[in-house]
Amino acid sequence: MSSPAGKNKAIVAYITFIGMFIAMSMNKDKNHPFASWHIKNMFGLLLILLVAVITQTNINLLVGDIIYWFAFAFWLFSFIMAIANKKVGIPFLSEKFQIWFRFLD
């Protein structure tokens, strides 16, 4: 099975938030749909992580922790899917991320 164009960019996108910015800049020159999909997915995951941190500090520590661990599980699953050459992410949300974050193309 051959790797889709942009696979390396997609994997880099999941390596911390800095990796997402690196992948975005790499994808600007030659846009690969596979990489764009995973960059948008990671951007959404970072927003979920931000919500978790805000919730932990301002609302409820336990609820924030739960959101954080869900975000971590979603990140791990999405990272594995990028390695496996698949455009699979968080049910429902990944499809919404593709619509909401079109500015990242």
Stockholm file with secondary structure:
# STOCKHOLM 1.0

chainA/1-105         MSSPAGKNKAIVAYITFIGMFIAMSMNKDKNHPFASWHIKNMFGLLLILLVAVITQTNINLLVGDIIYWFAFAFWLFSFIMAIANKKVGIPFLSEKFQIWFRFLD
#=GR chainA/1-105 SS CCCCTTHHHHHHHTSHHHHHHHHHHHHHHSCCHHHHHHHHHHHHHHHHHHHHHHHHHHTCHHHHHHHHHHHHHHHHHHHHHHHTTCCCCSTTHHHHHHHHTGGGC
#=GC SS_cons         CCCCTTHHHHHHHTSHHHHHHHHHHHHHHSCCHHHHHHHHHHHHHHHHHHHHHHHHHHTCHHHHHHHHHHHHHHHHHHHHHHHTTCCCCSTTHHHHHHHHTGGGC
//
